[in-house]
Amino acid sequence: MRTRFHFSLIILLVMMLLGLLLQPVIGASAPPPPICDYSQLIRLHVVANSNSPEDQRLKEQVRDAILKEFGPQFKAIEQREQAQQVLLSSFKRIEEIARTEIQRAGGQIKESYGVRVEYGCYQFPEKTYSFATLPAGRYWALRVTLGKGIGNNWWCVLYPPVCHLTTEEK
């Protein structure tokens, strides 16, 4: 009986030791969470298929439709985490909005455009608006990429909700 107890104790100690030794290896395999310089802001980033005038117009139509649907909701949100949850749970709806705008724009090529909706920490250049200058750095963003996503892009601060200020500056 005593031998069985000692054996169990040794096995337990060996398992604990292995756990301590392997912890750095296990932890190293999981990527660290991204570090965003400006973690209290969430940007909306819409990337056009190309720089053609019609693709740039489509990018703006998608932007306007997303802001029309989510703008009022974001005005009521008080914490970034709430805004993030709304976005993460709304990927399908955001994709639907973009696809609807693509269909409205018409054209045979547009029918084959893909739409990619992502949320992550992305690098942005400095941007000056009439109300403030946002420094270059990494920001949380909802990124909506249309088609090939090689055209000029547009971005604003979705949370706290100041995108409406930037769309009025056009």
Disulfide bonds with the S-S distance in Angstrom:
Cys36-Cys121 1.90
Cys156-Cys163 1.68
